[in-house]
Amino acid sequence: MTTATARLCLAPVHLEASAKEHSAPRFQIISSIGSLKRFEGLRCHGATARAQPARVTVVQRRLKGTVSATATSADAPAAVSSSFIGVKTEEEMMDAITKEAARFRLPERVVLGMRDFYHSYANAVASSGIENAEQLSLQIMSTVFDVIMGQIMKPHAFESHHLAVREPFDYYAFGQNYVRPLINYSKSFIGNVKIFDEIQANLDAGHNVILMTNHQTEADPGVIALMLESSHPRLATSITYVAGDRVVFDPFCMPFSLGRNLLCVHSKKHLNDEPELAEQKRAENRRTLKVMGKLFKEGGNFVWIAPSGGRDRISPDSNYVPPAAFDSSAVGLMRRLTSESGVPSHLHPTALYSYDIMPPPRTLEKELGEKRVIGFHGVAFSVGEEIDFDAVTAGIEDRREAQEKYSDALFASVVEQYDLLVQAVQEKGLDASTDKVKLEQTWL
């Protein structure tokens, strides 16, 4: 089948909503050709159902008029393009980008971003020493660009609670395959495997588990899943990430977001970027909190949240990347929602070191298409013991003071774990282990 005659079809997608119930069928438009067959899960079934339009969200408003004239509802297809099928050389890749730029009248910033994205990724994979690095980079990035162009043609509008799309195109496997070549596994570590055992047992018992963590790169969900997949594959796929604006409206991020379970919020840092949308953003945040509260009442939910509200940034005075301070109100909100659920819930301080595989810009950026600098590097992920709120705040009567004290205790544990992870990756390896954090390499 040629690109010109590629058949688009509707295929029902049944996704698990929770341990207790299933979602209604959803529908994806997919292309049944070419590079999509590189990944498992591509199946095209004839169907006649039609997606129903949903309310216009902030994400849709932001996408409309930028690179696409239309936006889809959350029930509409997560589009996949076929523009980069057959690309076999770097020259052909650059030509394909040029043609797509003209076809969609892409802003120059986005075009340059795509070129830099490819070169940075290819250089990172080449530096790993892996065999056939150039062919691997071309294969992966041609699929990445196909999916990005699909989002430019028909951007997916994420609802408050997004469930990972695994069929008919497996966006989870797609994201894992993209991140995997960037990790130097010989210099990567997972900390406190036994606590992850306890987390899985608590989830199996119907408890909620919340990871209170720092956040470093766009690739963090992939890094976390890859660190867990050898020892705890169910944790790797069941985690739900609290995701901010850029994750669900930037076409460079959206394809990877489609493969994750998400609770979508608008970060306080960007709430007033567009004053005319501020109130709608607040309303959508309230809707997400309502959904989150319902999930916690159901139980058995595994949630990742960065209470800082954004990625860690490098210190301007050194090469150290400190974890961004926690917002105590975000910590307090998670405590309140879990406490009101009536279901046993566990909040764990968690640390992640992934900065060098995809460092963010040194300052916050509002524009679409931030430059992506990618590297091949070791990473590390660790979880700490649950911190008891009553023990930490004993004798404190003021609610806000108690909230601050508890938030500080969680953050102190994150920083302690994080500094150990940095030492392990950069110098000490497994010898960086302490009584509080035992490092392992479960993939060896």
Rosetta blueprint (number, residue, H / E / L):
1 M L
2 T L
3 T L
4 A L
5 T L
6 A L
7 R L
8 L E
9 C E
10 L E
11 A E
12 P E
13 V E
14 H L
15 L L
16 E E
17 A L
18 S L
19 A L
20 K L
21 E L
22 H E
23 S L
24 A L
25 P L
26 R E
27 F E
28 Q E
29 I E
30 I E
31 S E
32 S L
33 I L
34 G H
35 S H
36 L H
37 K H
38 R H
39 F L
40 E L
41 G L
42 L L
43 R L
44 C L
45 H L
46 G L
47 A L
48 T L
49 A L
50 R L
51 A L
52 Q L
53 P L
54 A L
55 R L
56 V L
57 T L
58 V H
59 V H
60 Q H
61 R H
62 R H
63 L H
64 K E
65 G L
66 T L
67 V L
68 S E
69 A L
70 T L
71 A L
72 T L
73 S L
74 A L
75 D L
76 A L
77 P L
78 A L
79 A L
80 V L
81 S L
82 S L
83 S L
84 F L
85 I L
86 G L
87 V L
88 K L
89 T L
90 E H
91 E H
92 E H
93 M H
94 M H
95 D H
96 A H
97 I H
98 T H
99 K H
100 E H
101 A H
102 A H
103 R H
104 F H
105 R L
106 L L
107 P L
108 E H
109 R H
110 V H
111 V H
112 L H
113 G H
114 M H
115 R H
116 D H
117 F H
118 Y H
119 H H
120 S H
121 Y H
122 A H
123 N H
124 A H
125 V H
126 A H
127 S H
128 S L
129 G L
130 I L
131 E L
132 N L
133 A H
134 E H
135 Q H
136 L H
137 S H
138 L H
139 Q H
140 I H
141 M H
142 S H
143 T H
144 V H
145 F H
146 D H
147 V H
148 I H
149 M H
150 G H
151 Q H
152 I H
153 M H
154 K L
155 P L
156 H L
157 A L
158 F L
159 E L
160 S L
161 H E
162 H E
163 L L
164 A L
165 V L
166 R L
167 E L
168 P L
169 F L
170 D L
171 Y H
172 Y H
173 A H
174 F H
175 G H
176 Q H
177 N H
178 Y H
179 V H
180 R H
181 P H
182 L H
183 I E
184 N L
185 Y H
186 S H
187 K H
188 S L
189 F E
190 I E
191 G E
192 N L
193 V H
194 K H
195 I H
196 F H
197 D H
198 E H
199 I H
200 Q H
201 A H
202 N H
203 L H
204 D H
205 A L
206 G L
207 H L
208 N E
209 V E
210 I E
211 L E
212 M E
213 T E
214 N L
215 H L
216 Q L
217 T L
218 E L
219 A L
220 D H
221 P H
222 G H
223 V H
224 I H
225 A H
226 L H
227 M H
228 L H
229 E L
230 S L
231 S L
232 H L
233 P H
234 R H
235 L H
236 A H
237 T H
238 S H
239 I L
240 T E
241 Y E
242 V E
243 A E
244 G L
245 D H
246 R H
247 V H
248 V H
249 F H
250 D L
251 P L
252 F L
253 C L
254 M H
255 P H
256 F H
257 S H
258 L L
259 G L
260 R L
261 N E
262 L E
263 L E
264 C E
265 V L
266 H L
267 S L
268 K H
269 K H
270 H H
271 L L
272 N L
273 D L
274 E L
275 P H
276 E H
277 L H
278 A H
279 E H
280 Q H
281 K H
282 R H
283 A H
284 E H
285 N H
286 R H
287 R H
288 T H
289 L H
290 K H
291 V H
292 M H
293 G H
294 K H
295 L H
296 F H
297 K H
298 E H
299 G L
300 G L
301 N L
302 F E
303 V E
304 W E
305 I E
306 A L
307 P L
308 S L
309 G L
310 G L
311 R L
312 D L
313 R L
314 I L
315 S L
316 P L
317 D L
318 S L
319 N L
320 Y L
321 V L
322 P L
323 P L
324 A L
325 A L
326 F L
327 D L
328 S H
329 S H
330 A H
331 V H
332 G H
333 L H
334 M H
335 R H
336 R H
337 L H
338 T H
339 S H
340 E H
341 S H
342 G L
343 V L
344 P L
345 S E
346 H E
347 L E
348 H E
349 P E
350 T E
351 A E
352 L E
353 Y E
354 S L
355 Y H
356 D H
357 I H
358 M L
359 P L
360 P L
361 P L
362 R L
363 T L
364 L L
365 E L
366 K L
367 E L
368 L L
369 G L
370 E L
371 K L
372 R L
373 V L
374 I L
375 G L
376 F L
377 H E
378 G L
379 V L
380 A E
381 F E
382 S E
383 V E
384 G L
385 E L
386 E L
387 I L
388 D L
389 F H
390 D H
391 A H
392 V H
393 T L
394 A L
395 G L
396 I L
397 E L
398 D L
399 R H
400 R H
401 E H
402 A H
403 Q H
404 E H
405 K H
406 Y H
407 S H
408 D H
409 A H
410 L H
411 F H
412 A H
413 S H
414 V H
415 V H
416 E H
417 Q H
418 Y H
419 D H
420 L H
421 L H
422 V H
423 Q H
424 A H
425 V H
426 Q H
427 E H
428 K H
429 G H
430 L H
431 D H
432 A H
433 S L
434 T L
435 D L
436 K L
437 V L
438 K L
439 L E
440 E E
441 Q L
442 T L
443 W L
444 L L
